[in-house]
Amino acid sequence: MKLIVTIPCYNEADTLAAVIHEIPRQLPGVDKVEVLIVDDGSTDQTVAVARQAGA
């Protein structure tokens, strides 16, 4: 089974990396965990932070 974690955000550059890193990558019965960031036109570095964190 694949788990998709969807995180909507707007101007969350200061907190997004920590949130992404707290998502468990290994769960019983889950083969793959995918993190999907939905950015709503942030004017800070939210997109860059998400990419750098591997989302």
RODO-2510 file (C-alpha; in nm, 4 decimals, decimal comma):
residues 55
     n   res          X          Y          Z
     1     m     0,0000     0,0000     0,0000
     2     k     0,1101     0,3557    -0,0728
     3     l     0,0446     0,6401     0,1726
     4     i     0,0253     0,9955     0,0397
     5     v     0,0590     1,2709     0,3001
     6     t    -0,0808     1,5979     0,1644
     7     i     0,0292     1,9215     0,3296
     8     p    -0,1423     2,2433     0,2189
     9     c     0,0651     2,5495     0,3021
    10     y     0,1085     2,9219     0,2553
    11     n     0,4249     3,1005     0,3678
    12     e     0,5461     2,8137     0,5868
    13     a     0,9166     2,8275     0,5025
    14     d     1,0097     2,8534     0,8709
    15     t     0,8250     2,5370     0,9774
    16     l     0,7797     2,3176     0,6698
    17     a     1,1118     2,1312     0,6778
    18     a     1,0556     2,0199     1,0373
    19     v     0,7034     1,9028     0,9546
    20     i     0,8239     1,7029     0,6533
    21     h     1,1024     1,5385     0,8540
    22     e     0,8590     1,4321     1,1284
    23     i     0,6525     1,2223     0,8862
    24     p     0,7310     0,8538     0,9465
    25     r     0,8790     0,6828     0,6409
    26     q     0,8315     0,3257     0,7585
    27     l     0,4906     0,2085     0,8707
    28     p     0,3593    -0,1472     0,9021
    29     g     0,1664    -0,2434     0,5895
    30     v     0,2831     0,0619     0,3935
    31     d     0,5278     0,0052     0,1082
    32     k     0,5826     0,3687     0,0155
    33     v     0,5210     0,7067     0,1795
    34     e     0,4875     1,0049    -0,0544
    35     v     0,4756     1,3645     0,0689
    36     l     0,2734     1,6034    -0,1453
    37     i     0,3041     1,9750    -0,0738
    38     v     0,0255     2,2000    -0,2019
    39     d     0,1532     2,5575    -0,2037
    40     d    -0,1009     2,8386    -0,2345
    41     g     0,1210     3,1041    -0,3910
    42     s     0,3610     3,1561    -0,1026
    43     t     0,5750     3,4683    -0,1188
    44     d     0,8519     3,3292     0,1016
    45     q     1,0831     3,0334     0,0362
    46     t     0,8210     2,7635     0,1008
    47     v     0,8678     2,5978    -0,2392
    48     a     1,2469     2,5890    -0,2090
    49     v     1,2248     2,4485     0,1445
    50     a     0,9840     2,1761     0,0288
    51     r     1,2150     2,0731    -0,2545
    52     q     1,5204     2,0753    -0,0312
    53     a     1,3386     1,8589     0,2245
    54     g     1,2602     1,6026    -0,0440
    55     a     0,8914     1,6671    -0,0937
***
